[in-house]
Amino acid sequence: MTSTRESIQISLVQLDNYGPWTVTPSPRRETDLQALQARLYAALADFVGNHDGYAFFDRFDNMIAVTDGMTVPDHERFQEQIRNQFPVTVSIGIGVGRTPTEALGAASQALQAEGSAQDADRTEQLATAGAVGDTRGSLTVAHFDVVDVTGEFTDQKAAGETSLAIQRATVSLASYLREEHEGIARFVGGDNIIALCPSLDEGAFEGAREHVQATTGIDLQVGVGEGETPHKAGYRAKLALEECRETGRRIERFSPQATIDR
Ligand SMILES: Nc1nc2c(ncn2[C@@H]2O[C@H](COP(=O)(O)OP(=O)(O)OP(=O)(O)O)[C@@H](O)[C@H]2O)c(=O)[nH]1
């Protein structure tokens, strides 16, 4: 039996002096900025994914990655890749904490201690807080999804209304999980919201579902997975979400007996 997670490692990837860059020598064309941001996020998702981590685009100029098992040299290699392939550089804060919120807070403070995000002299810093590369135990990922978004929204409502509904559900869920359980939840596309959580029982996830239902009217289902790496936990959460579709239950927790684990 894997021990409950004592800690989680989260990396905050911040574009160096990006604001001034976007308007120097004059404001840069918006779609060029959006394409650059998307490519930077793709580079992070690929890099972290190759280490079985998870990545979230968050604000794009500040991206979040779950980097359990990744070392300081791994992060330095990512900075080198960005330096060689893009017109901007990145600084990184790596935080290890008991909970996702604590880890991201530690990463934020470590990076802030290196100087302002818009300090032209602060480039490619790498700041750490806690035992980087040394987390152990089992990580919990909860993969939330709107029940029948296709039938209830995509095929029925104006696309703009659907987007706003999903955004409202995301903010409601992310705020609840942060305040109640120091979890971190982020929109990842379509009608999917992925949450990094401490080890929680089914009642905690039912409370989250009920909160979102009460505040937004959105009916979420959630698959919960645990594992040694973010990918392992997240993949098991996806398998558990498939169980929701099979059983009609709104909450399913991965169990090796129920599905084939890849
Ligand atoms: N990032 C991410 N997006 C996904 C994933 N699975 C589905 N999506 C997105 O979610 C959208 C809706 O897919 P579904 O959730 O299967 O559609 P649905 O109508 O809600 O069906 P049910 O969830 O079975 O009720 C898709 O168009 C994708 O954009 C996933 O694992 N990760």
The ligand as an ORCA input file, in Angstrom:
! r2SCAN-3c Opt
* xyz 0 1
  N      -7.870     18.196    -21.320
  C      -8.770     17.204    -21.509
  N      -9.896     17.472    -22.208
  C     -10.785     16.449    -22.383
  C     -10.557     15.140    -21.877
  N     -11.629     14.357    -22.228
  C     -12.496     15.158    -22.906
  N     -11.976     16.402    -22.997
  C     -12.626     17.584    -23.556
  O     -13.978     17.587    -23.061
  C     -14.865     17.794    -24.152
  C     -16.169     17.071    -23.860
  O     -15.913     15.662    -23.913
  P     -16.813     14.696    -22.976
  O     -16.639     15.066    -21.559
  O     -16.491     13.290    -23.379
  O     -18.303     15.057    -23.472
  P     -19.616     14.957    -22.583
  O     -20.740     15.292    -23.494
  O     -19.486     15.771    -21.339
  O     -19.704     13.412    -22.213
  P     -19.699     12.828    -20.726
  O     -18.518     13.446    -20.011
  O     -19.538     11.354    -20.934
  O     -20.991     13.193    -20.068
  C     -14.116     17.271    -25.369
  O     -14.579     17.927    -26.540
  C     -12.682     17.653    -25.056
  O     -12.429     19.000    -25.432
  C      -9.342     14.918    -21.147
  O      -9.074     13.814    -20.650
  N      -8.504     15.973    -20.988
*
